[in-house]
């Protein structure tokens, strides 16, 4: 066998091997389900004026749901802004890189980018499906822990820590941390 033929066969083997690896490799993103693992207060709740207590429960049908009581001291109007910070889990712990998105005004942005979530959450508390959401004490029972957002048909799979912070007059008034898993959707 000539040197050229040997190199050509080695190259061909590497191409076929790499194609097999790519074909057999798990997908990094795609159609998904989001499963909530935990919900609690962030390390920095700010003034802690937005109060909530949340528990994850299992129904008789073996479905996970969450129940929460919220106290919003202000109307969620155009004076309340928010931020969304997402950090991905890595083999060494939470990544030091994160994605942050400002949500101004908070209620209108959430209503626009996640209409189904907004309707389920706000409707589940017995409120009209519109902004502003009035200040008050609200209860949500048996909210499903699996989520999907139609405006985001594909997401990157993995375990994430998501902080949603609310601010008024540039001061943080509360923050909710959710740990969730984005998994391939069962078909």
C-alpha positions in Angstrom: 0.0 0.0 0.0 1.4 3.4 -0.9 1.8 6.2 1.6 -1.0 8.2 -0.2 -3.4 5.2 0.0 -2.7 4.7 3.7 -3.3 8.4 4.4 -6.5 8.4 2.3 -7.8 5.3 4.2 -6.9 6.9 7.6 -8.6 10.1 6.6 -11.7 8.2 5.4 -11.8 6.2 8.6 -11.6 9.4 10.7 -14.4 11.0 8.6 -16.7 8.0 9.0 -15.8 7.7 12.8 -16.6 11.4 13.3 -19.8 11.1 11.4 -20.8 8.2 13.6 -20.0 10.2 16.7 -22.1 13.1 15.6 -25.0 10.9 14.7 -24.8 9.0 17.9 -24.2 12.0 20.1 -27.1 13.3 22.3 -28.8 16.4 21.1 -27.8 19.6 22.8 -31.1 21.4 22.1 -34.5 20.8 20.7 -38.2 20.4 21.6 -38.3 20.3 25.3 -40.1 20.1 28.6 -39.1 22.2 31.6 -39.3 20.5 35.0 -39.0 22.6 38.1 -36.7 21.2 40.7 -37.0 23.9 43.4 -38.2 27.4 44.0 -36.9 29.6 46.8 -35.7 33.1 47.6 -32.5 34.3 45.9 -29.3 35.0 48.0 -29.9 38.7 47.5 -33.7 39.4 47.9 -33.1 43.2 48.1 -35.6 44.9 50.5 -37.5 41.6 50.5 -40.8 43.4 50.1 -42.1 40.8 47.7 -42.9 37.8 49.9 -43.6 34.3 48.9 -43.6 30.8 50.3 -43.6 27.9 47.9 -43.8 24.1 48.2 -43.5 21.4 45.6 -46.0 18.6 46.1 -46.9 15.3 44.4 -50.6 14.7 43.5 -52.4 11.4 43.7 -51.7 10.9 40.0 -47.9 11.1 40.7 -47.7 14.6 39.1 -45.5 17.3 40.6 -47.2 20.6 41.2 -46.3 23.7 43.2 -48.3 25.8 45.6 -47.4 29.3 46.5 -48.6 32.3 48.5 -47.3 35.7 47.2 -47.5 39.1 48.6 -46.9 41.9 46.1 -46.6 45.3 47.8 -47.0 47.3 44.6 -49.1 47.0 41.5 -47.1 45.2 38.8 -47.3 48.1 36.5 -44.9 50.0 34.2 -42.9 51.2 37.3 -41.9 47.7 38.3 -39.1 46.3 36.3 -37.4 42.9 36.5 -34.4 40.9 35.4 -33.9 37.3 34.4 -30.5 35.7 35.1 -29.9 32.1 33.9 -26.8 30.1 34.9 -26.2 26.5 33.6 -25.0 23.6 35.7 -21.6 22.1 34.6 -19.6 19.1 35.8 -17.8 21.5 38.2 -20.9 23.3 39.5 -22.8 26.4 38.5 -21.1 28.1 35.6 -19.5 31.5 36.2 -21.1 32.7 32.9 -24.7 33.7 32.9 -27.3 35.2 30.6 -29.2 38.2 31.9 -32.2 39.9 30.3 -33.8 43.1 31.6 -37.6 42.9 31.8 -39.0 46.5 31.6 -41.8 46.8 32.4 -41.9 43.4 34.1 -45.6 42.5 33.7 -45.9 43.6 30.0 -42.7 41.8 29.0 -43.7 38.5 30.7 -47.2 38.8 29.2 -45.7 39.2 25.7 -42.8 36.7 25.7 -44.6 33.9 27.8 -48.3 34.3 27.3 -49.3 30.8 28.3 -47.2 31.0 31.5 -48.7 34.4 32.3 -52.2 33.1 31.7 -51.7 30.0 33.8 -49.9 31.9 36.6 -52.1 35.0 36.8 -55.3 33.1 35.9 -54.5 30.5 38.5 -54.6 33.2 41.1 -58.0 34.3 39.9 -56.8 37.6 38.4 -57.7 39.2 35.1 -55.2 38.2 32.3 -53.8 41.7 31.8 -51.3 44.2 33.2 -51.1 45.8 35.6 -51.6 43.2 38.2 -52.8 44.8 41.4 -50.9 44.7 44.7 -52.2 42.1 47.1 -51.8 38.6 48.6 -52.3 35.8 46.2 -52.5 32.0 46.4 -51.7 29.5 43.6 -52.5 25.8 44.1 -51.6 22.8 42.0 -49.6 24.7 39.4 -47.9 22.1 37.1 -44.1 21.9 37.4 -43.7 21.1 33.7 -43.6 24.2 31.5 -43.3 25.0 27.8 -43.1 28.3 26.1 -44.5 28.5 22.5 -42.4 31.6 21.6 -39.3 29.5 22.3 -39.9 26.2 20.4 -36.4 25.0 20.9 -34.1 25.4 24.0 -30.7 24.1 25.0 -31.0 21.1 27.3 -29.5 21.1 30.8 -30.0 22.1 34.4 -30.4 25.8 35.1 -30.6 28.2 38.0 -32.9 31.1 37.1 -33.2 34.2 39.2 -36.1 36.6 38.6 -35.6 39.8 40.5 -38.2 42.6 40.7 -37.2 46.3 41.2 -39.0 49.5 41.8 -37.3 52.9 41.5 -34.0 51.0 40.7 -34.1 49.2 44.1 -34.5 45.4 44.3 -37.7 44.5 46.1 -37.7 40.8 45.8 -36.1 37.8 44.0 -37.2 34.3 43.2 -34.7 31.5 42.4 -35.9 28.5 40.4 -33.7 25.5 39.7 -35.1 23.7 36.6 -34.2 21.0 34.1 -34.8 21.4 30.4 -35.2 17.9 29.0 -36.0 16.5 25.5 -39.8 16.3 25.2 -41.3 12.9 25.6 -43.1 12.0 22.4 
